[in-house]
């Protein structure tokens, strides 16, 4: 088994008693972390941002939806709920306009609207003539949580050629680990590595003040060489390399995942 690779920038970060960040590339394994391929330890980046999002949509429960919901919540059987719905429309004391409009909707849905032009609008026409409309009883319904994404930007400036070589190895490491491997004959691609991301305090303990990040895919790597200069070390090594990393978690989280060891 190959040794786990270790990269660090800046070179004096080890033992410097400052906060830092560690990104670990793990061989892909469904449902969990695979074996570590390598670690990159970097200075703690500024402006770390977490964006948690939830998706909500609307649902029309219809004019008798509230009553039906009461039946569902009380544990009634499907048969009893259907009877209750029928009673709301056709039972004693039912609203005559509602009964007429629902009947006309049923006529439209029965296929008559395909045979007789205008039948598809009979319910609305009835409501217009009476000056009434069915209450859509629109409610908000939860749909899903969004996948979280994270972007980290690092400005890596070399103080000497050896540090420039370490910067080269770091950006090449990220580039290699985000790509899949091809199998025999290039018919099959092996999934790229996934990445675990953790923040540490100056004492080397995982920082409890930052939310945990679940296992991620590296979805984008942007590398800019000598962004503000044209100078190179002897041999062609650039003085500075700016790296922008975009990660996306490998699954949508639930409340059970928040606060757990990722």
C-alpha positions as CSV (number, residue, x, y, z in Angstrom):
1,X,0.0,0.0,0.0
2,X,1.3,3.4,-1.0
3,X,2.2,5.8,1.8
4,X,-0.3,8.6,2.5
5,X,1.0,11.8,1.0
6,X,1.4,14.9,3.2
7,X,1.5,18.5,1.9
8,X,1.7,21.7,3.9
9,X,1.7,25.4,3.1
10,X,3.3,27.6,4.3
11,X,6.3,25.5,5.3
12,X,6.4,27.2,8.8
13,X,2.8,26.4,9.5
14,X,3.7,23.3,11.5
15,X,4.2,24.3,15.1
16,X,3.3,28.0,14.3
17,X,0.5,28.0,16.9
18,X,-2.0,29.4,14.5
19,X,-5.5,28.0,13.3
20,X,-5.3,25.9,10.2
21,X,-7.4,23.8,7.8
22,X,-6.8,20.2,6.6
23,X,-8.3,18.7,3.4
24,X,-8.0,15.0,3.1
25,X,-8.5,13.1,-0.2
26,X,-10.1,9.7,0.4
27,X,-10.4,6.8,-2.1
28,X,-14.1,6.6,-3.1
29,X,-16.2,4.3,-1.0
30,X,-20.0,4.2,-1.2
31,X,-21.6,5.1,2.1
32,X,-18.4,6.2,3.9
33,X,-14.8,7.3,3.7
34,X,-12.4,5.1,1.9
35,X,-8.7,4.9,2.6
36,X,-6.9,8.3,2.8
37,X,-4.8,9.2,-0.3
38,X,-3.2,12.3,1.1
39,X,-3.6,15.4,3.3
40,X,-3.2,19.0,2.5
41,X,-2.7,21.4,5.5
42,X,-3.2,25.0,4.7
43,X,-3.5,28.3,6.6
44,X,-7.0,29.0,7.8
45,X,-8.7,30.9,4.9
46,X,-10.6,34.1,5.5
47,X,-14.3,34.5,4.8
48,X,-15.4,30.9,5.4
49,X,-19.1,30.7,4.5
50,X,-21.8,28.1,5.2
51,X,-25.1,28.2,3.3
52,X,-27.9,25.9,4.5
53,X,-31.0,25.9,2.3
54,X,-34.4,24.3,2.4
55,X,-36.9,23.9,-0.5
56,X,-40.6,24.5,0.0
57,X,-43.4,24.4,-2.5
58,X,-47.1,25.1,-2.5
59,X,-49.9,22.5,-2.6
60,X,-53.6,23.1,-3.2
61,X,-55.6,21.1,-0.7
62,X,-58.9,22.1,-2.2
63,X,-62.1,23.3,-0.6
64,X,-62.5,20.3,1.7
65,X,-58.8,19.6,2.2
66,X,-58.8,20.8,5.8
67,X,-61.6,18.4,6.8
68,X,-59.8,15.6,5.0
69,X,-56.6,16.4,6.8
70,X,-58.4,16.3,10.1
71,X,-59.5,12.7,9.3
72,X,-56.0,11.7,8.3
73,X,-54.6,13.1,11.6
74,X,-57.2,11.4,13.7
75,X,-56.2,8.0,12.2
76,X,-59.4,7.4,10.2
77,X,-59.3,4.7,7.5
78,X,-59.2,5.5,3.8
79,X,-62.8,4.3,3.5
80,X,-64.0,6.7,6.3
81,X,-62.1,9.6,4.8
82,X,-63.7,9.0,1.4
83,X,-67.1,8.8,2.9
84,X,-66.4,12.1,4.7
85,X,-65.3,13.7,1.5
86,X,-68.5,12.6,-0.2
87,X,-70.6,13.9,2.7
88,X,-68.9,17.3,2.5
89,X,-70.0,17.6,-1.1
90,X,-73.3,15.7,-1.3
91,X,-74.4,15.3,2.3
92,X,-77.1,17.1,4.2
93,X,-76.3,20.8,4.6
94,X,-73.6,20.7,1.9
95,X,-73.0,23.9,0.0
96,X,-75.0,23.7,-3.2
97,X,-72.6,25.9,-5.2
98,X,-69.7,23.6,-4.1
99,X,-71.7,20.5,-5.1
100,X,-72.4,22.0,-8.5
101,X,-68.9,23.1,-9.2
102,X,-67.4,19.8,-8.1
103,X,-69.9,17.9,-10.3
104,X,-68.9,20.0,-13.3
105,X,-65.2,19.4,-12.6
106,X,-66.0,15.6,-12.6
107,X,-67.7,16.1,-16.0
108,X,-64.7,17.7,-17.4
109,X,-62.3,15.0,-16.1
110,X,-64.6,12.3,-17.4
111,X,-63.6,13.1,-21.0
112,X,-66.6,15.0,-22.0
113,X,-64.4,18.0,-22.5
114,X,-62.8,16.3,-25.4
115,X,-66.2,15.8,-27.1
116,X,-68.0,19.0,-26.3
117,X,-66.1,22.3,-26.6
118,X,-66.5,24.4,-23.5
119,X,-67.2,21.6,-21.0
120,X,-63.7,21.9,-19.6
121,X,-64.6,25.4,-18.4
122,X,-68.1,24.7,-17.1
123,X,-67.1,24.8,-13.4
124,X,-65.4,28.2,-13.8
125,X,-68.3,29.4,-15.9
126,X,-70.7,28.4,-13.1
127,X,-68.6,30.1,-10.5
128,X,-68.5,33.3,-12.6
129,X,-72.2,33.3,-13.0
130,X,-72.7,33.0,-9.3
131,X,-69.9,35.2,-8.3
132,X,-68.1,32.4,-6.3
133,X,-64.9,30.4,-6.6
134,X,-63.7,27.2,-4.9
135,X,-61.1,27.9,-2.2
136,X,-57.8,26.4,-3.3
137,X,-56.8,26.2,0.3
138,X,-53.1,26.6,-0.7
139,X,-50.6,25.5,1.9
140,X,-46.8,25.4,2.0
141,X,-45.2,21.9,1.8
142,X,-41.6,21.0,2.6
143,X,-39.9,19.4,-0.3
144,X,-36.2,18.9,0.3
145,X,-32.9,20.3,1.7
146,X,-30.4,21.6,-0.8
147,X,-26.9,20.2,-1.3
148,X,-24.4,22.4,0.4
149,X,-21.4,23.8,-1.5
150,X,-18.3,25.4,-0.2
151,X,-15.7,27.6,-1.8
152,X,-12.2,28.2,-0.5
153,X,-9.6,30.6,-1.9
154,X,-5.9,30.4,-1.1
155,X,-3.1,32.7,-2.2
156,X,0.1,30.6,-2.2
157,X,3.2,32.8,-2.4
158,X,6.6,31.0,-2.4
159,X,9.4,32.4,-0.4
160,X,12.0,30.1,-2.0
161,X,12.2,27.4,-4.7
162,X,11.5,24.6,-2.2
163,X,8.2,26.2,-1.2
164,X,7.4,26.7,-4.8
165,X,7.8,23.0,-5.3
166,X,5.4,22.3,-2.5
167,X,2.8,24.6,-4.0
168,X,3.2,22.8,-7.3
169,X,2.6,19.4,-5.6
170,X,-0.5,20.8,-3.7
171,X,-2.2,22.1,-6.8
172,X,-1.3,18.9,-8.8
173,X,-2.6,16.8,-5.9
174,X,-6.0,18.4,-6.0
175,X,-6.1,18.3,-9.8
176,X,-5.2,14.6,-9.9
177,X,-7.6,13.5,-7.1
178,X,-10.7,15.3,-8.7
179,X,-10.3,13.2,-11.9
180,X,-11.5,9.6,-12.3
181,X,-9.2,6.7,-13.2
182,X,-9.7,4.7,-16.3
183,X,-9.8,0.9,-16.2
184,X,-8.6,-1.7,-18.6
185,X,-9.3,-0.6,-22.1
186,X,-10.8,2.7,-20.8
187,X,-14.3,1.1,-20.8
188,X,-14.8,1.8,-17.1
189,X,-14.0,4.9,-15.0
190,X,-13.3,4.6,-11.3
191,X,-15.0,7.3,-9.2
192,X,-12.7,10.2,-8.2
193,X,-11.6,10.7,-4.6
194,X,-13.9,12.3,-2.1
195,X,-12.7,14.9,0.4
196,X,-13.0,15.5,4.1
197,X,-12.6,19.1,5.3
198,X,-11.8,20.1,8.9
199,X,-10.8,23.3,10.7
200,X,-8.4,23.2,13.6
201,X,-7.5,25.6,16.4
202,X,-4.0,26.8,17.1
203,X,-3.6,24.0,19.6
204,X,-4.4,21.4,17.0
205,X,-7.9,20.5,18.2
206,X,-10.8,20.4,15.8
207,X,-12.5,23.7,16.0
208,X,-16.0,23.3,17.5
209,X,-17.1,26.8,16.4
210,X,-17.4,25.8,12.7
211,X,-20.2,23.5,11.5
212,X,-19.0,20.1,10.4
213,X,-18.7,19.5,6.7
214,X,-19.8,16.1,5.4
215,X,-17.7,14.2,2.9
216,X,-17.5,16.2,-0.3
217,X,-16.7,16.0,-4.0
218,X,-14.3,18.5,-5.5
219,X,-16.4,20.0,-8.3
220,X,-14.2,22.8,-9.5
221,X,-10.5,23.8,-9.3
222,X,-9.4,27.2,-10.5
223,X,-5.6,27.9,-10.6
224,X,-4.1,31.2,-11.4
225,X,-0.4,31.6,-11.8
226,X,1.4,34.9,-11.0
227,X,-1.9,36.8,-10.8
228,X,-0.1,40.0,-9.8
229,X,3.4,39.5,-11.1
230,X,5.4,38.0,-13.9
231,X,8.5,36.9,-11.9
232,X,9.7,33.4,-11.7
233,X,12.3,31.5,-9.8
234,X,15.2,30.0,-11.7
235,X,13.8,27.0,-13.6
236,X,10.4,28.6,-14.3
237,X,8.6,28.2,-11.0
238,X,6.0,31.0,-10.6
239,X,6.3,33.3,-7.5
240,X,2.6,33.0,-6.6
241,X,-0.3,30.6,-7.3
242,X,-3.9,31.4,-6.4
243,X,-6.1,28.3,-5.9
244,X,-9.9,28.3,-5.7
245,X,-11.5,25.1,-4.6
246,X,-15.3,24.4,-4.8
247,X,-16.6,21.4,-2.9
248,X,-20.1,19.9,-2.8
249,X,-21.3,17.5,-0.1
250,X,-22.0,14.0,-1.3
251,X,-25.5,13.8,0.1
252,X,-28.3,15.9,1.4
253,X,-28.2,16.1,5.2
254,X,-30.9,15.6,7.7
255,X,-31.1,16.8,11.3
256,X,-29.5,13.5,12.4
257,X,-26.3,14.4,10.4
258,X,-25.9,17.8,11.9
259,X,-23.2,17.8,14.6
260,X,-22.2,14.2,13.9
261,X,-18.7,13.2,13.0
262,X,-18.6,13.6,9.3
